[in-house]
């Protein structure tokens, strides 16, 4: 990956740093913005409802995997309708199911 050099102060910018400094390198701070991940590092054990068939806890490694298991059992989280696609909220779909820009 190519590095990006600030034209005003010559600082090599890292991913997540604010790019505008007006010549003051101290203004290249890391932003507070981030992308929410679907991953669950190390996984999470779920003991009730969507556990293993023998009743032992089952480990899930993503939020999508949990949603899929809930939908298959007909369960809901916060009014989510079972059977609907397990897309995260920022997938680009509108509430009526159409793509953005569709009429």
C-alpha positions in Angstrom: 0.0 0.0 0.0 1.3 3.4 -0.8 1.9 5.9 1.9 0.2 9.4 1.9 2.3 12.4 2.7 0.7 15.7 3.9 1.5 18.4 1.3 1.4 21.1 4.0 3.7 19.7 6.7 5.3 16.6 5.1 4.0 14.1 7.7 3.4 10.6 6.6 -0.3 9.9 7.4 -1.6 6.7 8.8 -5.0 5.2 8.3 -7.5 7.0 10.5 -5.6 10.2 10.9 -7.2 13.6 10.2 -5.7 14.7 6.8 -6.1 18.5 7.1 -3.5 20.3 9.2 -2.9 23.8 7.7 0.8 23.3 8.3 0.5 22.2 12.0 1.5 18.5 12.2 -0.1 18.1 15.6 -3.5 18.4 14.0 -3.0 14.9 12.3 -4.9 13.2 15.1 -6.6 9.9 14.8 -10.3 10.4 14.3 -12.9 8.9 16.6 -14.8 7.4 13.6 -14.7 3.7 13.1 -16.5 0.9 11.2 -18.5 -1.4 13.4 -17.3 -5.0 12.8 -19.5 -8.0 12.5 -16.7 -10.2 14.0 -16.8 -11.3 17.7 -13.1 -11.9 18.5 -12.7 -15.2 20.4 -16.4 -15.8 19.9 -19.2 -15.8 22.5 -20.9 -18.8 24.0 -24.7 -18.8 24.0 -26.3 -21.1 26.5 -30.1 -20.6 25.8 -32.3 -20.8 22.7 -29.6 -21.2 20.1 -27.3 -23.5 21.9 -26.2 -27.0 20.6 -28.9 -29.6 20.1 -27.7 -31.4 23.3 -28.2 -28.2 25.3 -24.5 -27.4 25.6 -23.4 -23.8 24.9 -22.6 -23.0 21.3 -19.8 -20.5 20.3 -20.6 -17.9 17.7 -17.9 -15.8 16.0 -20.1 -13.1 14.2 -23.3 -11.2 14.8 -24.5 -12.4 11.4 -24.1 -16.0 12.5 -26.1 -15.3 15.7 -28.9 -13.6 13.7 -29.0 -16.5 11.2 -29.4 -19.0 14.1 -32.1 -16.9 15.7 -34.0 -16.6 12.4 -33.8 -20.3 11.8 -35.4 -20.9 15.2 -38.0 -18.1 14.7 -36.6 -15.9 17.5 -36.3 -12.1 17.4 -33.9 -9.5 18.7 -35.5 -6.0 19.2 -38.5 -6.7 16.9 -36.4 -8.1 14.0 -38.6 -10.2 11.8 -37.4 -13.8 11.4 -36.8 -14.9 7.9 -35.7 -11.5 6.7 -32.2 -11.3 5.3 -29.5 -11.0 7.9 -27.9 -7.9 6.5 -26.5 -5.3 8.9 -28.4 -2.0 9.1 -26.0 -0.1 6.9 -26.3 -2.5 4.0 -27.7 0.2 1.7 -31.3 -1.2 1.7 -34.1 1.1 2.6 -36.8 0.1 5.1 -39.1 -0.9 2.1 -36.4 -3.4 0.9 -35.4 -1.4 -2.2 -31.8 -0.3 -3.0 -31.0 3.3 -2.4 -31.9 5.4 -5.4 -34.7 3.0 -6.5 -38.2 4.3 -6.7 
